[in-house]
Amino acid sequence: MEYPLVVGVDGSDSSLEAVDWAVDEAARLGLSLRLVHASLWERYEGGLPSFGTGRPAEEVLAEHIAASAAERARLRDPELKVSSEVVPDDAVSALLHAAHESSALVTGSRGRGGIAGMLLGSVSLTVAARAVCPVVVVRGGEPDRQGSQGRVVVGLGDSAEDSDAVRFAFREAEARGCGLHAVRAWRRPAHEHVDHPLIADDAAGAGEERASALLTDALRDAARDHPRVEVRRQVVEGPAHKALLDASSGADLVVVGARRRHGHVGLQLGRVSHALLHHAGCPVAVVPRSD
């Protein structure tokens, strides 16, 4: 049995957009949907009016947020199996725990305004960096969120790190019945002989050919397993994050592998994933490498 798709909800417009996206995604993939609202309401008892229930206001609000999100999901797709719950934990811990029994985690890109927005941004980034399953941050304009562009983008770097991201991207493209745009960036060597145009041209040509060969190798197995997916291959000279930000414009989803590195505060996402999560023109899927 496949795990459900899990959505983090907080009542913000952004999280409701994530619910809508996740409903469509679950239906495409034949998955159930689980909505999770994290609330440490007992720490803030008495902070809001009681609504006449005699129960702590934050408890009532938390239940309302989860139930409203579930009702929204059922109205969007009455056939979809939907469950919701309030988890007595902070958002990061709740979602990271849920990730262990999730096909993917889905979050919005902003919170409920002001400081809350900053906190949710931090939650999304932290979850994307640490979750054991793919994490999708829903962003972009409505056409991009609605899946009407007909294109999934996958960014390729080190093929060993990106194999899980490639498989995820092919599955998405096949489920959507759309094409896959595979992008690999390459850079000229810093020590290139700029004073000798012929040598520089040879080096550039070799760099582009190597990038193209690596791209083909990285796609080979998944392309064989998904023969119906039409693939467009593109090698681009320049920074990888810029190439993928450009490609995300007019895409339904952009997929990258999780390039994690140990920093002073634990695991951190690489520059490409970080740039896409902040600035991409469409939803972003960060797929961790399986160990």
Secondary structure as UniProt FT lines:
FT   STRAND          5..8
FT   HELIX           13..29
FT   STRAND          33..38
FT   HELIX           41..44
FT   TURN            45..46
FT   TURN            51..52
FT   HELIX           57..76
FT   TURN            78..79
FT   STRAND          82..87
FT   HELIX           91..98
FT   HELIX           99..101
FT   STRAND          104..108
FT   HELIX           114..130
FT   STRAND          135..138
FT   HELIX           142..145
FT   TURN            146..147
FT   STRAND          151..156
FT   HELIX           159..176
FT   STRAND          179..186
FT   TURN            190..191
FT   TURN            194..195
FT   HELIX           197..225
FT   TURN            227..228
FT   STRAND          231..237
FT   HELIX           240..248
FT   TURN            249..250
FT   STRAND          253..257
FT   STRAND          260..263
FT   TURN            264..265
FT   STRAND          266..269
FT   HELIX           271..279
FT   STRAND          284..287
//
